[in-house]
């Protein structure tokens, strides 16, 4: 009798962690999810997706090597998904030490623990398009040099390089998905996409508020988070482990995002949005654009949904949340 494959998701309570937990559970995996304190983990996302009772939660401190090694030995995973760490670019300027420790040191501890465990464990590491910095009109691919412009991007670049080094030096089955922006109704409001969507929904419902934003002339490639977690899994099913750019291939401005969110709510965005210079980051990326063609060839995967689908689904969920209706999170 074949045993179910076992997966350990580091950062299971976040947007990606919750969607990945649901995806793997549906595939028959025994799923373990980590948090620094499993007893106090916010289960909102897991509950919203109906998998709260199906995931075994364990406490693990990513910056403590002993804690990481003990967790791996206790759960005996076949696959590890490293999604944990401080995930806000803006907050990383205020908390650079916490950001770099949680991402870079956390990744190093996982790699070392896998090496010490001496078992055939596959590791997916969550990379970021922020590592590329500002590429101008160039569509970033796996060959594009990294030029990080925030503590968050610096931490992700370090983690990316660590994974590549351990794969080469110790033949670890490890890879990094260089994911461009991906959103869903599970995004917390500290992310600008959800900040815009929730504010527009409240204004549409009659609330008297102004939406304060920084730069809106930046361009990003926004994808749909639920389909991106499938890519994470697919990357670990390959015979040859390699780092891949994951994106839709379409970039639009934040102004486009704002305009279409407010239009969904039957509002004119210029009537409700103020630009606030105090919200500008010390450094920012003007244009983020991706070439995901290698992932299409290697994985046989192509994004089905782009920014317009993201906007419509986030707006519908936010409107249902503001109004006395049940939110339909998919």
NUTOR-173985 format. One record per residue (C-alpha): chain; x, y, z. Coordinates in nm, 2 decimals. Layout:
N
PT   kette        x        y        z
PT       A        X        Y        Z
...
***
This chain:
330
PT   kette        x        y        z
PT       A     0.00     0.00     0.00
PT       A     0.15     0.33    -0.11
PT       A     0.18     0.60     0.15
PT       A     0.05     0.95     0.08
PT       A     0.33     1.20    -0.01
PT       A     0.41     1.44     0.27
PT       A     0.46     1.81     0.23
PT       A     0.58     2.07     0.47
PT       A     0.46     2.43     0.40
PT       A     0.66     2.70     0.58
PT       A     0.43     3.00     0.62
PT       A     0.10     2.81     0.57
PT       A    -0.11     3.09     0.71
PT       A    -0.04     3.34     0.43
PT       A    -0.21     3.38     0.10
PT       A     0.02     3.14    -0.09
PT       A     0.05     2.90     0.19
PT       A    -0.33     2.86     0.23
PT       A    -0.39     2.81    -0.14
PT       A    -0.10     2.56    -0.17
PT       A    -0.23     2.37     0.13
PT       A    -0.57     2.33    -0.04
PT       A    -0.40     2.23    -0.37
PT       A    -0.18     1.96    -0.21
PT       A    -0.46     1.83     0.01
PT       A    -0.67     1.78    -0.29
PT       A    -0.39     1.58    -0.45
PT       A    -0.38     1.34    -0.16
PT       A    -0.08     1.48     0.03
PT       A    -0.05     1.47     0.41
PT       A     0.02     1.84     0.46
PT       A     0.20     1.99     0.76
PT       A     0.21     2.37     0.80
PT       A     0.45     2.57     1.01
PT       A     0.41     2.89     1.21
PT       A     0.64     3.03     1.48
PT       A     0.37     2.95     1.72
PT       A     0.12     2.70     1.58
PT       A    -0.12     2.76     1.88
PT       A    -0.16     3.13     1.80
PT       A    -0.16     3.10     1.42
PT       A    -0.43     3.31     1.25
PT       A    -0.64     3.04     1.07
PT       A    -0.86     3.28     0.87
PT       A    -0.72     3.20     0.53
PT       A    -0.72     2.82     0.59
PT       A    -1.07     2.84     0.72
PT       A    -1.19     3.05     0.42
PT       A    -1.06     2.78     0.19
PT       A    -1.22     2.50     0.39
PT       A    -0.89     2.32     0.48
PT       A    -0.83     2.43     0.84
PT       A    -0.91     2.08     0.98
PT       A    -0.71     1.90     0.71
PT       A    -0.37     2.06     0.78
PT       A    -0.14     1.95     1.07
PT       A     0.01     2.26     1.23
PT       A     0.36     2.26     1.38
PT       A     0.56     2.53     1.55
PT       A     0.89     2.62     1.39
PT       A     1.13     2.92     1.42
PT       A     1.29     2.96     1.07
PT       A     1.58     3.15     1.21
PT       A     1.66     2.87     1.47
PT       A     1.85     2.59     1.30
PT       A     1.77     2.34     1.57
PT       A     1.40     2.41     1.54
PT       A     1.41     2.37     1.17
PT       A     1.60     2.04     1.18
PT       A     1.37     1.90     1.45
PT       A     1.06     1.99     1.25
PT       A     1.20     1.82     0.94
PT       A     1.29     1.51     1.13
PT       A     0.95     1.50     1.30
PT       A     0.74     1.55     0.99
PT       A     0.96     1.36     0.75
PT       A     0.84     1.55     0.44
PT       A     0.90     1.45     0.08
PT       A     0.86     1.81    -0.03
PT       A     0.92     2.14     0.15
PT       A     0.77     2.47     0.04
PT       A     0.95     2.78     0.18
PT       A     0.69     3.05     0.17
PT       A     0.77     3.21     0.51
PT       A     0.94     3.54     0.60
PT       A     0.85     3.91     0.61
PT       A     0.66     3.96     0.28
PT       A     0.61     4.33     0.24
PT       A     0.85     4.54     0.03
PT       A     0.74     4.86     0.20
PT       A     0.77     4.72     0.55
PT       A     1.12     4.60     0.47
PT       A     1.25     4.95     0.47
PT       A     1.12     4.99     0.82
PT       A     1.23     4.64     0.94
PT       A     1.54     4.55     0.74
PT       A     1.70     4.32     1.00
PT       A     1.38     4.12     1.06
PT       A     1.32     4.10     0.68
PT       A     1.67     3.97     0.60
PT       A     1.68     3.73     0.89
PT       A     1.34     3.58     0.83
PT       A     1.41     3.53     0.45
PT       A     1.78     3.47     0.40
PT       A     1.87     3.30     0.73
PT       A     1.54     3.11     0.73
PT       A     1.63     2.97     0.38
PT       A     1.98     2.89     0.48
PT       A     1.86     2.69     0.79
PT       A     1.62     2.49     0.57
PT       A     1.90     2.41     0.32
PT       A     2.14     2.30     0.60
PT       A     1.87     2.10     0.77
PT       A     1.79     1.92     0.45
PT       A     2.16     1.85     0.40
PT       A     2.19     1.71     0.76
PT       A     1.87     1.51     0.73
PT       A     2.03     1.32     0.44
PT       A     1.69     1.22     0.29
PT       A     1.56     1.28    -0.07
PT       A     1.37     1.60     0.01
PT       A     1.27     1.84    -0.26
PT       A     1.27     2.21    -0.17
PT       A     1.07     2.49    -0.34
PT       A     1.19     2.84    -0.25
PT       A     0.96     3.14    -0.30
PT       A     1.16     3.40    -0.50
PT       A     1.05     3.74    -0.62
PT       A     1.05     3.96    -0.92
PT       A     1.17     4.24    -0.69
PT       A     1.52     4.09    -0.72
PT       A     1.54     4.22    -1.08
PT       A     1.50     4.58    -0.98
PT       A     1.40     4.83    -1.25
PT       A     1.46     4.66    -1.59
PT       A     1.31     4.94    -1.80
PT       A     1.13     4.80    -2.10
PT       A     1.32     4.47    -2.09
PT       A     1.11     4.17    -2.01
PT       A     1.30     3.99    -1.73
PT       A     1.39     3.63    -1.78
PT       A     1.60     3.37    -1.60
PT       A     1.91     3.53    -1.76
PT       A     1.84     3.89    -1.65
PT       A     2.08     4.01    -1.38
PT       A     1.95     4.09    -1.03
PT       A     1.96     4.45    -0.91
PT       A     1.76     4.45    -0.59
PT       A     1.64     4.79    -0.46
PT       A     1.49     4.71    -0.12
PT       A     1.59     4.51     0.19
PT       A     1.32     4.27     0.09
PT       A     1.47     4.22    -0.26
PT       A     1.82     4.19    -0.11
PT       A     1.70     3.92     0.12
PT       A     1.52     3.73    -0.16
PT       A     1.83     3.76    -0.38
PT       A     2.04     3.61    -0.11
PT       A     1.80     3.33    -0.06
PT       A     1.79     3.26    -0.44
PT       A     2.17     3.24    -0.45
PT       A     2.18     3.01    -0.15
PT       A     1.94     2.77    -0.31
PT       A     2.14     2.77    -0.64
PT       A     2.47     2.72    -0.45
PT       A     2.33     2.42    -0.24
PT       A     2.18     2.27    -0.56
PT       A     2.53     2.28    -0.72
PT       A     2.75     2.21    -0.43
PT       A     2.55     1.94    -0.25
PT       A     2.32     1.82    -0.53
PT       A     2.02     1.92    -0.33
PT       A     1.68     1.89    -0.51
PT       A     1.61     2.26    -0.47
PT       A     1.48     2.54    -0.69
PT       A     1.34     2.89    -0.67
PT       A     1.03     3.02    -0.84
PT       A     1.08     3.38    -0.94
PT       A     0.72     3.49    -0.90
PT       A     0.59     3.82    -1.02
PT       A     0.31     3.98    -0.83
PT       A     0.01     3.75    -0.77
PT       A    -0.30     3.85    -0.58
PT       A    -0.63     3.71    -0.45
PT       A    -0.91     3.80    -0.20
PT       A    -0.68     3.65     0.07
PT       A    -0.43     3.94     0.04
PT       A    -0.40     4.14     0.36
PT       A    -0.48     4.51     0.33
PT       A    -0.12     4.62     0.38
PT       A    -0.06     4.52     0.02
PT       A    -0.16     4.81    -0.22
PT       A    -0.39     4.60    -0.44
PT       A    -0.61     4.50    -0.15
PT       A    -0.58     4.84     0.00
PT       A    -0.73     4.98    -0.32
PT       A    -1.00     4.72    -0.36
PT       A    -1.12     4.73     0.00
PT       A    -1.13     5.11     0.01
PT       A    -1.33     5.12    -0.32
PT       A    -1.57     4.87    -0.18
PT       A    -1.63     5.07     0.13
PT       A    -1.67     5.39    -0.06
PT       A    -1.92     5.22    -0.29
PT       A    -2.12     5.11     0.01
PT       A    -2.15     5.47     0.13
PT       A    -1.85     5.51     0.36
PT       A    -1.70     5.86     0.35
PT       A    -1.32     5.81     0.31
PT       A    -1.04     5.91     0.09
PT       A    -0.79     5.66    -0.05
PT       A    -0.43     5.78     0.01
PT       A    -0.16     5.64    -0.23
PT       A     0.20     5.70    -0.32
PT       A     0.32     5.64    -0.68
PT       A     0.06     5.52    -0.93
PT       A     0.28     5.53    -1.24
PT       A     0.45     5.20    -1.16
PT       A     0.39     4.90    -1.38
PT       A     0.36     4.54    -1.26
PT       A     0.26     4.20    -1.39
PT       A    -0.03     4.09    -1.17
PT       A    -0.13     3.72    -1.17
PT       A    -0.39     3.50    -0.99
PT       A    -0.24     3.34    -0.68
PT       A    -0.45     3.02    -0.68
PT       A    -0.30     2.91    -1.01
PT       A     0.05     3.01    -0.92
PT       A     0.07     2.76    -0.64
PT       A     0.02     2.48    -0.90
PT       A     0.35     2.60    -1.05
PT       A     0.53     2.56    -0.72
PT       A     0.42     2.20    -0.72
PT       A     0.50     2.14    -1.08
PT       A     0.86     2.27    -1.03
PT       A     0.92     2.00    -0.78
PT       A     0.80     1.72    -1.01
PT       A     1.07     1.78    -1.27
PT       A     1.37     1.56    -1.32
PT       A     1.60     1.86    -1.34
PT       A     1.56     2.13    -1.08
PT       A     1.60     2.48    -1.21
PT       A     1.49     2.84    -1.12
PT       A     1.21     2.97    -1.33
PT       A     1.03     3.31    -1.39
PT       A     0.65     3.27    -1.33
PT       A     0.42     3.55    -1.46
PT       A     0.14     3.63    -1.70
PT       A     0.36     3.82    -1.94
PT       A     0.13     4.13    -1.93
PT       A     0.22     4.44    -1.73
PT       A    -0.01     4.73    -1.65
PT       A     0.02     5.05    -1.44
PT       A    -0.11     5.08    -1.09
PT       A    -0.33     5.36    -1.23
PT       A    -0.49     5.11    -1.46
PT       A    -0.55     4.88    -1.16
PT       A    -0.70     5.17    -0.96
PT       A    -0.92     5.29    -1.25
PT       A    -1.06     4.94    -1.32
PT       A    -1.13     4.87    -0.95
PT       A    -1.33     5.19    -0.91
PT       A    -1.51     5.13    -1.24
PT       A    -1.61     4.78    -1.11
PT       A    -1.77     4.97    -0.82
PT       A    -1.93     5.22    -1.05
PT       A    -1.71     5.50    -0.93
PT       A    -1.47     5.75    -1.08
PT       A    -1.13     5.70    -0.91
PT       A    -1.02     6.06    -0.94
PT       A    -1.31     6.16    -0.71
PT       A    -1.18     5.95    -0.43
PT       A    -0.80     5.91    -0.45
PT       A    -0.53     6.15    -0.31
PT       A    -0.16     6.11    -0.38
PT       A     0.05     6.14    -0.07
PT       A     0.42     6.20    -0.10
PT       A     0.48     6.06     0.25
PT       A     0.38     5.72     0.12
PT       A     0.67     5.71    -0.13
PT       A     0.93     5.44    -0.07
PT       A     1.30     5.53    -0.04
PT       A     1.35     5.34    -0.36
PT       A     1.10     5.18    -0.60
PT       A     1.07     4.99    -0.93
PT       A     0.91     5.19    -1.21
PT       A     0.86     4.90    -1.45
PT       A     0.83     4.53    -1.38
PT       A     0.78     4.31    -1.69
PT       A     0.83     3.94    -1.74
PT       A     0.92     3.68    -2.00
PT       A     0.78     3.35    -1.86
PT       A     0.84     3.15    -2.18
PT       A     1.09     2.91    -2.02
PT       A     0.84     2.80    -1.76
PT       A     0.59     2.75    -2.04
PT       A     0.83     2.52    -2.22
PT       A     0.96     2.33    -1.92
PT       A     0.64     2.29    -1.72
PT       A     0.37     2.30    -1.99
PT       A     0.21     2.57    -1.78
PT       A     0.08     2.91    -1.89
PT       A    -0.12     3.16    -1.69
PT       A    -0.49     3.14    -1.76
PT       A    -0.58     3.46    -1.58
PT       A    -0.43     3.81    -1.59
PT       A    -0.49     4.14    -1.41
PT       A    -0.85     4.19    -1.53
PT       A    -0.96     3.86    -1.38
PT       A    -0.77     3.95    -1.06
PT       A    -0.95     4.28    -1.04
PT       A    -1.29     4.14    -1.10
PT       A    -1.26     3.86    -0.84
PT       A    -1.09     4.07    -0.57
PT       A    -1.36     4.34    -0.62
PT       A    -1.65     4.09    -0.60
PT       A    -1.51     3.94    -0.28
PT       A    -1.45     4.28    -0.12
PT       A    -1.80     4.40    -0.21
PT       A    -1.95     4.08    -0.06
PT       A    -1.74     4.14     0.25
PT       A    -1.85     4.50     0.29
PT       A    -2.22     4.42     0.21
PT       A    -2.41     4.17     0.43
PT       A    -2.34     3.89     0.19
PT       A    -2.12     3.58     0.21
PT       A    -1.79     3.63     0.03
PT       A    -1.72     3.39    -0.25
PT       A    -1.35     3.32    -0.23
PT       A    -1.23     3.08    -0.51
***
